[in-house]
């Protein structure tokens, strides 16, 4: 049975999400590429639930374009949108879509870092 991610992220959730959005080595694909195709998998469900939980913390940190790209790319509402479709929808280059996504994911990692720091100072 899947646990609910409604209110708070724990360190395990943040570490899982960070592993998914981090490039393991130069030229390698991010781990989430594998799970985005299988919307029924536990990993996909966990990934999306964590993203939904952290998303409100991102509203004042990410631009509308960054949020749109992440929402579409991750498949928040519907199946993941292919990058070529994002390119034509936003009228920007493929490289620019990747740049915006990379910057947004870097900001997510920063939010996780701040959340972990807050928890350490509460102890």
C-alpha positions in Angstrom: 0.0 0.0 0.0 1.4 3.4 -1.0 1.9 5.9 1.8 0.4 9.4 1.5 2.7 12.3 0.8 0.1 15.0 1.4 1.8 17.2 4.1 5.4 16.6 4.7 8.5 15.2 3.0 10.9 13.1 4.9 14.6 12.7 4.1 14.0 9.4 2.3 11.5 11.1 0.0 13.8 14.0 -0.8 16.8 11.6 -1.3 14.7 9.5 -3.7 13.5 12.5 -5.7 17.1 14.0 -5.8 18.4 10.7 -7.2 15.8 10.7 -9.9 16.5 14.3 -11.0 20.3 14.1 -10.8 22.4 13.2 -13.8 24.4 10.1 -12.6 27.4 10.9 -14.8 28.3 13.1 -17.8 26.2 12.1 -20.8 23.9 9.8 -18.9 20.2 10.1 -18.7 18.4 11.0 -15.5 16.9 8.1 -13.6 13.3 9.4 -14.1 13.4 8.7 -17.8 12.8 5.1 -17.1 9.8 5.6 -14.7 8.0 8.3 -16.7 6.9 5.8 -19.2 5.2 3.5 -16.7 2.5 5.7 -14.9 1.3 2.6 -13.0 4.6 1.8 -11.3 5.2 2.5 -7.6 8.3 4.5 -8.5 6.3 6.8 -10.8 3.5 7.3 -8.3 6.0 8.1 -5.6 7.9 10.5 -7.8 4.8 12.4 -8.8 3.4 12.4 -5.2 6.7 13.9 -4.0 6.6 16.5 -6.8 3.0 17.4 -5.9 4.1 17.9 -2.3 7.1 20.0 -3.1 5.4 22.0 -5.9 3.7 24.6 -3.5 7.2 25.4 -2.2 8.3 26.1 -5.7 5.6 28.5 -6.8 7.5 31.6 -5.6 10.9 30.2 -6.8 10.1 29.0 -10.3 8.8 30.9 -13.3 5.6 29.9 -14.9 7.6 28.5 -17.8 9.8 26.4 -15.5 6.6 25.0 -13.7 4.9 24.3 -17.1 8.0 22.4 -18.4 8.3 20.3 -15.3 4.6 19.6 -15.1 4.4 18.6 -18.7 7.7 16.7 -18.8 7.0 14.7 -15.6 3.4 14.0 -16.7 1.8 15.6 -13.7 -1.7 15.7 -15.2 -1.5 13.5 -18.3 1.2 11.4 -20.0 4.6 12.9 -20.2 4.9 15.4 -23.0 7.7 14.7 -25.4 10.4 17.3 -25.6 9.7 18.0 -29.3 6.1 18.9 -28.4 7.3 21.3 -25.7 9.7 22.9 -28.2 6.8 23.6 -30.6 4.4 24.6 -27.9 6.8 27.1 -26.3 8.5 28.2 -29.6 11.9 27.7 -28.0 14.8 25.4 -28.9 15.3 21.9 -27.6 18.4 23.1 -25.8 16.5 25.9 -24.2 13.8 23.5 -22.9 16.6 21.4 -21.4 18.2 24.4 -19.9 15.0 25.6 -18.3 14.3 22.1 -16.9 17.8 21.8 -15.6 17.6 25.1 -13.8 14.2 24.2 -12.3 15.5 20.9 -11.1 18.5 22.7 -9.5 16.1 24.9 -7.7 14.2 21.8 -6.4 17.5 20.4 -5.0 18.0 23.8 -3.3 14.5 23.6 -1.7 15.3 20.1 -0.5 18.6 21.3 1.0 16.8 24.1 2.8 14.1 21.7 4.1 16.8 19.3 5.4 18.6 22.3 7.1 15.4 23.4 8.8 14.8 20.0 10.2 18.3 19.8 11.6 17.9 23.2 13.3 14.6 22.0 14.9 16.2 19.2 16.7 
